[in-house]
Amino acid sequence: MKQLPLCVGIICVTAIIITVIVCKVSLETIFGLIIGLLIIAFAVAVANLIDL
């Protein structure tokens, strides 16, 4: 279960890279996406703490 954040991080980075290559999106969109992913990652971390 401790490896879950790492896997999620790798998937998120891969998704960002694919999005940039396919859509050629602007940096503003990328930063917005990263902020959203950070919020999701924080929520997952909190959920894991509650489970403990």
C-alpha distance matrix in Angstrom:
0.0 3.8 5.4 5.5 8.4 10.1 10.3 11.6 13.9 15.3 15.9 17.7 19.7 20.8 21.8 23.8 25.5 26.4 27.7 29.9 31.3 32.0 33.2 34.5 33.5 34.7 32.8 33.0 31.1 28.4 28.1 28.0 25.1 23.2 23.9 22.6 19.3 19.0 19.6 17.0 14.4 15.7 15.5 11.8 11.3 13.8 12.2 9.0 11.7 13.6 11.1 11.1
3.8 0.0 3.8 5.5 7.0 8.2 9.8 11.2 12.5 14.2 15.7 17.0 18.5 20.1 21.4 23.0 24.6 26.0 27.3 29.0 30.6 31.8 32.9 33.7 32.7 33.5 31.4 31.7 30.1 27.2 26.6 26.9 24.3 21.9 22.5 21.9 18.5 17.6 18.7 16.6 13.4 14.5 15.3 11.9 10.4 13.3 12.8 9.4 11.3 14.2 12.4 11.7
5.4 3.8 0.0 3.8 5.7 5.4 6.5 8.8 10.1 10.9 12.6 14.5 15.7 16.9 18.6 20.3 21.6 22.8 24.5 26.2 27.5 28.7 30.1 30.9 30.2 31.3 29.3 30.0 28.3 25.2 25.1 25.6 22.7 20.4 21.7 21.0 17.4 17.0 18.7 16.4 13.2 15.2 16.2 12.6 12.0 15.4 14.8 11.9 14.3 17.1 15.4 15.2
5.5 5.5 3.8 0.0 3.9 5.4 5.2 6.2 8.5 10.0 10.6 12.2 14.3 15.4 16.4 18.3 20.1 21.1 22.3 24.4 25.9 26.7 27.9 29.0 28.0 29.3 27.5 27.9 25.9 23.1 23.1 23.1 20.1 18.2 19.3 18.1 14.6 14.7 15.9 13.2 10.5 12.9 13.2 9.6 9.9 13.2 12.2 10.0 13.1 15.4 13.8 14.5
8.4 7.0 5.7 3.9 0.0 3.8 5.5 5.0 6.0 8.6 9.8 10.3 12.1 14.1 15.0 16.3 18.3 19.8 20.7 22.4 24.3 25.4 26.2 27.0 25.8 26.6 24.6 24.9 23.1 20.3 19.9 20.1 17.3 15.0 16.0 15.3 11.8 11.3 13.0 10.9 7.6 10.0 11.3 8.2 8.0 11.7 11.8 10.0 12.5 15.3 14.6 15.2
10.1 8.2 5.4 5.4 3.8 0.0 3.8 5.4 5.0 6.2 8.6 9.8 10.6 12.3 14.1 15.4 16.6 18.3 19.8 21.2 22.7 24.2 25.5 26.0 25.2 26.1 24.1 24.9 23.3 20.1 20.1 20.9 18.0 15.5 17.3 17.0 13.2 13.1 15.5 13.6 10.4 13.1 14.8 11.9 11.6 15.4 15.6 13.6 16.0 18.9 18.1 18.3
10.3 9.8 6.5 5.2 5.5 3.8 0.0 3.8 5.4 5.2 6.2 8.6 10.0 10.6 12.2 14.3 15.5 16.5 18.2 20.1 21.2 22.3 23.8 24.8 24.3 25.8 24.2 25.1 23.0 20.0 20.6 21.0 17.7 16.0 18.0 17.1 13.3 14.2 16.3 13.7 11.3 14.6 15.5 12.4 13.2 16.8 16.2 14.5 17.6 19.9 18.7 19.6
11.6 11.2 8.8 6.2 5.0 5.4 3.8 0.0 3.8 5.5 5.1 6.1 8.6 9.8 10.4 12.2 14.3 15.2 16.2 18.3 20.0 20.8 21.8 22.9 21.9 23.3 21.8 22.3 20.0 17.3 17.7 17.8 14.4 12.9 14.7 13.4 9.7 10.9 12.8 10.1 8.1 11.7 12.4 9.8 11.2 14.6 14.2 13.3 16.4 18.5 17.8 19.1
13.9 12.5 10.1 8.5 6.0 5.0 5.4 3.8 0.0 3.8 5.4 5.1 6.2 8.5 9.8 10.6 12.3 14.2 15.2 16.6 18.4 19.9 20.8 21.3 20.3 21.2 19.3 20.1 18.4 15.2 15.4 16.1 13.1 10.9 13.1 12.8 9.0 9.6 12.4 10.7 8.3 11.7 13.5 11.5 12.1 15.7 16.2 15.3 17.8 20.3 20.1 21.0
15.3 14.2 10.9 10.0 8.6 6.2 5.2 5.5 3.8 0.0 3.8 5.5 5.2 6.1 8.5 10.0 10.7 12.2 14.1 15.5 16.6 18.2 19.7 20.2 19.9 21.3 19.8 21.2 19.3 15.9 16.9 18.0 14.7 12.9 15.7 15.4 11.8 13.0 15.9 14.0 12.0 15.5 17.0 14.8 15.6 19.3 19.4 18.3 21.0 23.5 22.9 23.7
15.9 15.7 12.6 10.6 9.8 8.6 6.2 5.1 5.4 3.8 0.0 3.8 5.6 5.1 6.1 8.7 10.0 10.5 12.1 14.3 15.4 16.2 17.7 18.9 18.5 20.4 19.4 20.5 18.0 15.1 16.6 17.0 13.4 12.5 15.3 14.2 10.8 13.0 15.3 12.9 11.8 15.6 16.4 14.3 16.0 19.3 18.9 18.4 21.5 23.4 22.8 24.2
17.7 17.0 14.5 12.2 10.3 9.8 8.6 6.1 5.1 5.5 3.8 0.0 3.8 5.4 5.0 6.2 8.7 9.9 10.4 12.3 14.3 15.2 16.0 16.9 15.9 17.4 16.1 16.9 14.5 11.7 12.9 13.2 9.7 8.7 11.6 10.7 7.4 9.8 12.3 10.5 9.8 13.5 14.7 13.4 15.1 18.2 18.3 18.3 21.1 23.0 23.0 24.5
19.7 18.5 15.7 14.3 12.1 10.6 10.0 8.6 6.2 5.2 5.6 3.8 0.0 3.8 5.4 5.1 6.2 8.6 9.8 10.7 12.4 14.2 15.2 15.4 14.9 16.1 14.6 16.2 14.3 10.9 12.3 13.7 10.6 9.1 12.6 12.7 9.7 11.5 14.6 13.5 12.4 15.8 17.6 16.4 17.5 20.8 21.3 21.0 23.5 25.8 25.8 27.0
20.8 20.1 16.9 15.4 14.1 12.3 10.6 9.8 8.5 6.1 5.1 5.4 3.8 0.0 3.8 5.4 5.1 6.1 8.5 9.9 10.6 12.1 13.9 14.6 14.9 16.9 16.1 18.0 15.7 12.6 14.9 16.0 12.6 12.0 15.6 15.2 12.3 14.7 17.5 15.9 15.1 18.7 20.1 18.5 20.1 23.4 23.4 23.0 25.9 28.0 27.6 28.9
21.8 21.4 18.6 16.4 15.0 14.1 12.2 10.4 9.8 8.5 6.1 5.0 5.4 3.8 0.0 3.8 5.5 5.1 6.0 8.6 10.0 10.4 11.6 13.0 12.7 15.1 14.9 16.2 13.3 10.9 13.4 13.8 10.2 10.7 14.0 12.9 10.7 13.8 16.0 14.3 14.4 18.0 18.9 17.8 19.9 22.8 22.6 22.9 25.8 27.5 27.3 29.1
23.8 23.0 20.3 18.3 16.3 15.4 14.3 12.2 10.6 10.0 8.7 6.2 5.1 5.4 3.8 0.0 3.8 5.5 5.0 6.2 8.7 9.9 10.3 10.7 10.0 11.8 11.1 12.7 10.3 7.4 10.1 11.1 7.9 8.2 11.9 11.7 10.0 12.7 15.3 14.4 14.6 17.9 19.2 18.7 20.5 23.3 23.7 24.1 26.7 28.5 28.8 30.4
25.5 24.6 21.6 20.1 18.3 16.6 15.5 14.3 12.3 10.7 10.0 8.7 6.2 5.1 5.5 3.8 0.0 3.8 5.4 5.2 6.2 8.6 10.0 9.8 10.4 12.4 12.0 14.5 12.5 9.6 12.5 14.2 11.4 11.4 15.2 15.4 13.6 16.0 18.8 18.0 17.8 21.1 22.6 21.9 23.4 26.4 26.8 26.9 29.5 31.6 31.6 33.0
26.4 26.0 22.8 21.1 19.8 18.3 16.5 15.2 14.2 12.2 10.5 9.9 8.6 6.1 5.1 5.5 3.8 0.0 3.8 5.5 5.2 6.0 8.2 9.4 10.5 13.4 14.0 16.2 13.6 11.4 14.8 15.7 12.7 13.6 17.3 16.6 15.0 18.0 20.4 19.1 19.3 22.8 23.8 22.9 24.9 27.8 27.8 28.0 30.9 32.7 32.4 34.2
27.7 27.3 24.5 22.3 20.7 19.8 18.2 16.2 15.2 14.1 12.1 10.4 9.8 8.5 6.0 5.0 5.4 3.8 0.0 3.8 5.5 5.3 5.6 7.2 7.4 10.5 11.6 13.2 10.2 8.8 12.5 12.9 10.2 12.0 15.2 14.5 13.7 16.9 18.8 17.9 18.8 22.0 22.9 22.5 24.7 27.3 27.4 28.1 30.8 32.4 32.5 34.4
29.9 29.0 26.2 24.4 22.4 21.2 20.1 18.3 16.6 15.5 14.3 12.3 10.7 9.9 8.6 6.2 5.2 5.5 3.8 0.0 3.8 5.7 5.5 4.8 5.5 8.1 9.1 11.6 9.5 7.9 11.5 12.9 11.0 12.3 15.7 15.8 15.2 17.9 20.2 19.9 20.5 23.4 24.8 24.7 26.4 29.1 29.6 30.2 32.7 34.5 34.9 36.5
31.3 30.6 27.5 25.9 24.3 22.7 21.2 20.0 18.4 16.6 15.4 14.3 12.4 10.6 10.0 8.7 6.2 5.2 5.5 3.8 0.0 3.8 5.9 5.5 8.1 11.0 12.4 15.1 13.2 11.7 15.3 16.7 14.6 15.8 19.3 19.3 18.4 21.1 23.5 22.8 23.3 26.5 27.7 27.2 29.1 31.9 32.2 32.6 35.2 37.1 37.1 38.8
32.0 31.8 28.7 26.7 25.4 24.2 22.3 20.8 19.9 18.2 16.2 15.2 14.2 12.1 10.4 9.9 8.6 6.0 5.3 5.7 3.8 0.0 3.8 5.9 8.3 11.9 14.0 16.1 13.5 12.9 16.7 17.2 15.0 17.0 20.2 19.6 18.9 22.1 24.0 23.0 24.0 27.2 28.0 27.6 29.8 32.4 32.4 33.0 35.9 37.4 37.4 39.3
33.2 32.9 30.1 27.9 26.2 25.5 23.8 21.8 20.8 19.7 17.7 16.0 15.2 13.9 11.6 10.3 10.0 8.2 5.6 5.5 5.9 3.8 0.0 3.8 5.2 9.0 11.7 13.3 10.7 10.9 14.7 14.9 13.3 15.8 18.6 18.1 18.2 21.3 22.9 22.4 23.7 26.6 27.4 27.5 29.8 32.0 32.2 33.3 35.9 37.3 37.6 39.7
34.5 33.7 30.9 29.0 27.0 26.0 24.8 22.9 21.3 20.2 18.9 16.9 15.4 14.6 13.0 10.7 9.8 9.4 7.2 4.8 5.5 5.9 3.8 0.0 3.8 6.7 9.4 11.7 10.1 10.0 13.6 14.7 13.7 15.6 18.5 18.7 18.9 21.5 23.5 23.5 24.5 27.2 28.5 28.7 30.6 33.0 33.6 34.4 36.8 38.5 39.0 40.8
33.5 32.7 30.2 28.0 25.8 25.2 24.3 21.9 20.3 19.9 18.5 15.9 14.9 14.9 12.7 10.0 10.4 10.5 7.4 5.5 8.1 8.3 5.2 3.8 0.0 3.8 6.7 8.3 6.4 7.1 10.6 11.2 10.7 13.0 15.5 15.7 16.4 19.0 20.7 21.0 22.3 24.7 25.9 26.6 28.5 30.5 31.3 32.5 34.7 36.2 37.0 38.9
34.7 33.5 31.3 29.3 26.6 26.1 25.8 23.3 21.2 21.3 20.4 17.4 16.1 16.9 15.1 11.8 12.4 13.4 10.5 8.1 11.0 11.9 9.0 6.7 3.8 0.0 3.8 5.4 5.4 6.6 8.9 10.2 10.9 12.7 14.6 15.7 16.8 18.7 20.5 21.4 22.7 24.6 26.2 27.2 28.7 30.7 31.9 33.1 35.0 36.6 37.7 39.4
32.8 31.4 29.3 27.5 24.6 24.1 24.2 21.8 19.3 19.8 19.4 16.1 14.6 16.1 14.9 11.1 12.0 14.0 11.6 9.1 12.4 14.0 11.7 9.4 6.7 3.8 0.0 3.8 5.4 4.9 6.2 8.5 9.7 10.4 12.3 14.1 15.1 16.3 18.4 19.8 20.6 22.3 24.3 25.4 26.5 28.5 30.0 31.1 32.7 34.5 35.9 37.3
33.0 31.7 30.0 27.9 24.9 24.9 25.1 22.3 20.1 21.2 20.5 16.9 16.2 18.0 16.2 12.7 14.5 16.2 13.2 11.6 15.1 16.1 13.3 11.7 8.3 5.4 3.8 0.0 3.8 5.4 5.2 6.2 8.6 9.9 10.7 12.4 14.2 15.3 16.8 18.5 19.8 21.1 22.8 24.4 25.7 27.2 28.8 30.3 31.7 33.3 34.9 36.4
31.1 30.1 28.3 25.9 23.1 23.3 23.0 20.0 18.4 19.3 18.0 14.5 14.3 15.7 13.3 10.3 12.5 13.6 10.2 9.5 13.2 13.5 10.7 10.1 6.4 5.4 5.4 3.8 0.0 3.8 5.5 5.1 6.1 8.6 9.9 10.5 12.3 14.2 15.5 16.6 18.2 20.0 21.2 22.5 24.2 25.9 27.0 28.6 30.3 31.7 33.1 34.9
28.4 27.2 25.2 23.1 20.3 20.1 20.0 17.3 15.2 15.9 15.1 11.7 10.9 12.6 10.9 7.4 9.6 11.4 8.8 7.9 11.7 12.9 10.9 10.0 7.1 6.6 4.9 5.4 3.8 0.0 3.8 5.4 5.0 6.1 8.7 9.8 10.4 12.2 14.3 15.2 16.1 18.2 19.9 20.8 22.2 24.2 25.5 26.6 28.4 30.2 31.3 32.9
28.1 26.6 25.1 23.1 19.9 20.1 20.6 17.7 15.4 16.9 16.6 12.9 12.3 14.9 13.4 10.1 12.5 14.8 12.5 11.5 15.3 16.7 14.7 13.6 10.6 8.9 6.2 5.2 5.5 3.8 0.0 3.8 5.3 5.0 6.2 8.6 9.7 10.4 12.4 14.2 15.0 16.4 18.4 19.8 20.7 22.5 24.3 25.5 26.8 28.6 30.2 31.5
28.0 26.9 25.6 23.1 20.1 20.9 21.0 17.8 16.1 18.0 17.0 13.2 13.7 16.0 13.8 11.1 14.2 15.7 12.9 12.9 16.7 17.2 14.9 14.7 11.2 10.2 8.5 6.2 5.1 5.4 3.8 0.0 3.8 5.5 5.2 6.3 8.7 9.9 10.8 12.5 14.2 15.4 16.8 18.6 20.0 21.3 22.8 24.5 25.9 27.3 28.9 30.7
25.1 24.3 22.7 20.1 17.3 18.0 17.7 14.4 13.1 14.7 13.4 9.7 10.6 12.6 10.2 7.9 11.4 12.7 10.2 11.0 14.6 15.0 13.3 13.7 10.7 10.9 9.7 8.6 6.1 5.0 5.3 3.8 0.0 3.8 5.5 5.1 6.2 8.6 9.9 10.6 12.2 14.2 15.3 16.4 18.2 20.0 21.0 22.5 24.4 25.8 27.0 28.8
23.2 21.9 20.4 18.2 15.0 15.5 16.0 12.9 10.9 12.9 12.5 8.7 9.1 12.0 10.7 8.2 11.4 13.6 12.0 12.3 15.8 17.0 15.8 15.6 13.0 12.7 10.4 9.9 8.6 6.1 5.0 5.5 3.8 0.0 3.8 5.4 5.0 6.1 8.6 9.7 10.2 12.1 14.1 15.0 16.1 18.2 19.7 20.7 22.4 24.2 25.5 26.9
23.9 22.5 21.7 19.3 16.0 17.3 18.0 14.7 13.1 15.7 15.3 11.6 12.6 15.6 14.0 11.9 15.2 17.3 15.2 15.7 19.3 20.2 18.6 18.5 15.5 14.6 12.3 10.7 9.9 8.7 6.2 5.2 5.5 3.8 0.0 3.8 5.4 5.0 6.3 8.7 9.8 10.5 12.4 14.3 15.2 16.6 18.4 19.9 21.1 22.7 24.4 25.9
22.6 21.9 21.0 18.1 15.3 17.0 17.1 13.4 12.8 15.4 14.2 10.7 12.7 15.2 12.9 11.7 15.4 16.6 14.5 15.8 19.3 19.6 18.1 18.7 15.7 15.7 14.1 12.4 10.5 9.8 8.6 6.3 5.1 5.4 3.8 0.0 3.8 5.4 5.1 6.3 8.6 9.9 10.7 12.5 14.3 15.5 16.6 18.5 20.1 21.2 22.8 24.7
19.3 18.5 17.4 14.6 11.8 13.2 13.3 9.7 9.0 11.8 10.8 7.4 9.7 12.3 10.7 10.0 13.6 15.0 13.7 15.2 18.4 18.9 18.2 18.9 16.4 16.8 15.1 14.2 12.3 10.4 9.7 8.7 6.2 5.0 5.4 3.8 0.0 3.8 5.4 5.0 6.0 8.5 9.7 10.4 12.1 14.1 15.1 16.3 18.3 19.8 20.9 22.7
19.0 17.6 17.0 14.7 11.3 13.1 14.2 10.9 9.6 13.0 13.0 9.8 11.5 14.7 13.8 12.7 16.0 18.0 16.9 17.9 21.1 22.1 21.3 21.5 19.0 18.7 16.3 15.3 14.2 12.2 10.4 9.9 8.6 6.1 5.0 5.4 3.8 0.0 3.8 5.4 5.0 6.0 8.5 9.7 10.3 12.2 14.1 15.1 16.4 18.3 19.8 21.1
19.6 18.7 18.7 15.9 13.0 15.5 16.3 12.8 12.4 15.9 15.3 12.3 14.6 17.5 16.0 15.3 18.8 20.4 18.8 20.2 23.5 24.0 22.9 23.5 20.7 20.5 18.4 16.8 15.5 14.3 12.4 10.8 9.9 8.6 6.3 5.1 5.4 3.8 0.0 3.8 5.5 5.1 6.2 8.7 9.8 10.6 12.3 14.3 15.3 16.5 18.5 20.2
17.0 16.6 16.4 13.2 10.9 13.6 13.7 10.1 10.7 14.0 12.9 10.5 13.5 15.9 14.3 14.4 18.0 19.1 17.9 19.9 22.8 23.0 22.4 23.5 21.0 21.4 19.8 18.5 16.6 15.2 14.2 12.5 10.6 9.7 8.7 6.3 5.0 5.4 3.8 0.0 3.8 5.4 5.0 6.2 8.6 9.9 10.5 12.3 14.3 15.3 16.5 18.6
14.4 13.4 13.2 10.5 7.6 10.4 11.3 8.1 8.3 12.0 11.8 9.8 12.4 15.1 14.4 14.6 17.8 19.3 18.8 20.5 23.3 24.0 23.7 24.5 22.3 22.7 20.6 19.8 18.2 16.1 15.0 14.2 12.2 10.2 9.8 8.6 6.0 5.0 5.5 3.8 0.0 3.8 5.4 5.0 6.2 8.7 9.8 10.5 12.4 14.3 15.3 16.8
15.7 14.5 15.2 12.9 10.0 13.1 14.6 11.7 11.7 15.5 15.6 13.5 15.8 18.7 18.0 17.9 21.1 22.8 22.0 23.4 26.5 27.2 26.6 27.2 24.7 24.6 22.3 21.1 20.0 18.2 16.4 15.4 14.2 12.1 10.5 9.9 8.5 6.0 5.1 5.4 3.8 0.0 3.8 5.4 5.0 6.2 8.6 9.8 10.6 12.4 14.3 15.5
15.5 15.3 16.2 13.2 11.3 14.8 15.5 12.4 13.5 17.0 16.4 14.7 17.6 20.1 18.9 19.2 22.6 23.8 22.9 24.8 27.7 28.0 27.4 28.5 25.9 26.2 24.3 22.8 21.2 19.9 18.4 16.8 15.3 14.1 12.4 10.7 9.7 8.5 6.2 5.0 5.4 3.8 0.0 3.8 5.4 5.1 6.1 8.6 9.9 10.6 12.4 14.4
11.8 11.9 12.6 9.6 8.2 11.9 12.4 9.8 11.5 14.8 14.3 13.4 16.4 18.5 17.8 18.7 21.9 22.9 22.5 24.7 27.2 27.6 27.5 28.7 26.6 27.2 25.4 24.4 22.5 20.8 19.8 18.6 16.4 15.0 14.3 12.5 10.4 9.7 8.7 6.2 5.0 5.4 3.8 0.0 3.8 5.5 5.0 6.2 8.7 9.8 10.5 12.6
11.3 10.4 12.0 9.9 8.0 11.6 13.2 11.2 12.1 15.6 16.0 15.1 17.5 20.1 19.9 20.5 23.4 24.9 24.7 26.4 29.1 29.8 29.8 30.6 28.5 28.7 26.5 25.7 24.2 22.2 20.7 20.0 18.2 16.1 15.2 14.3 12.1 10.3 9.8 8.6 6.2 5.0 5.4 3.8 0.0 3.8 5.4 5.1 6.3 8.7 9.9 10.8
13.8 13.3 15.4 13.2 11.7 15.4 16.8 14.6 15.7 19.3 19.3 18.2 20.8 23.4 22.8 23.3 26.4 27.8 27.3 29.1 31.9 32.4 32.0 33.0 30.5 30.7 28.5 27.2 25.9 24.2 22.5 21.3 20.0 18.2 16.6 15.5 14.1 12.2 10.6 9.9 8.7 6.2 5.1 5.5 3.8 0.0 3.8 5.4 5.0 6.2 8.7 9.9
12.2 12.8 14.8 12.2 11.8 15.6 16.2 14.2 16.2 19.4 18.9 18.3 21.3 23.4 22.6 23.7 26.8 27.8 27.4 29.6 32.2 32.4 32.2 33.6 31.3 31.9 30.0 28.8 27.0 25.5 24.3 22.8 21.0 19.7 18.4 16.6 15.1 14.1 12.3 10.5 9.8 8.6 6.1 5.0 5.4 3.8 0.0 3.8 5.4 5.1 6.3 8.8
9.0 9.4 11.9 10.0 10.0 13.6 14.5 13.3 15.3 18.3 18.4 18.3 21.0 23.0 22.9 24.1 26.9 28.0 28.1 30.2 32.6 33.0 33.3 34.4 32.5 33.1 31.1 30.3 28.6 26.6 25.5 24.5 22.5 20.7 19.9 18.5 16.3 15.1 14.3 12.3 10.5 9.8 8.6 6.2 5.1 5.4 3.8 0.0 3.8 5.4 5.1 6.5
11.7 11.3 14.3 13.1 12.5 16.0 17.6 16.4 17.8 21.0 21.5 21.1 23.5 25.9 25.8 26.7 29.5 30.9 30.8 32.7 35.2 35.9 35.9 36.8 34.7 35.0 32.7 31.7 30.3 28.4 26.8 25.9 24.4 22.4 21.1 20.1 18.3 16.4 15.3 14.3 12.4 10.6 9.9 8.7 6.3 5.0 5.4 3.8 0.0 3.8 5.4 5.1
13.6 14.2 17.1 15.4 15.3 18.9 19.9 18.5 20.3 23.5 23.4 23.0 25.8 28.0 27.5 28.5 31.6 32.7 32.4 34.5 37.1 37.4 37.3 38.5 36.2 36.6 34.5 33.3 31.7 30.2 28.6 27.3 25.8 24.2 22.7 21.2 19.8 18.3 16.5 15.3 14.3 12.4 10.6 9.8 8.7 6.2 5.1 5.4 3.8 0.0 3.8 5.4
11.1 12.4 15.4 13.8 14.6 18.1 18.7 17.8 20.1 22.9 22.8 23.0 25.8 27.6 27.3 28.8 31.6 32.4 32.5 34.9 37.1 37.4 37.6 39.0 37.0 37.7 35.9 34.9 33.1 31.3 30.2 28.9 27.0 25.5 24.4 22.8 20.9 19.8 18.5 16.5 15.3 14.3 12.4 10.5 9.9 8.7 6.3 5.1 5.4 3.8 0.0 3.8
11.1 11.7 15.2 14.5 15.2 18.3 19.6 19.1 21.0 23.7 24.2 24.5 27.0 28.9 29.1 30.4 33.0 34.2 34.4 36.5 38.8 39.3 39.7 40.8 38.9 39.4 37.3 36.4 34.9 32.9 31.5 30.7 28.8 26.9 25.9 24.7 22.7 21.1 20.2 18.6 16.8 15.5 14.4 12.6 10.8 9.9 8.8 6.5 5.1 5.4 3.8 0.0
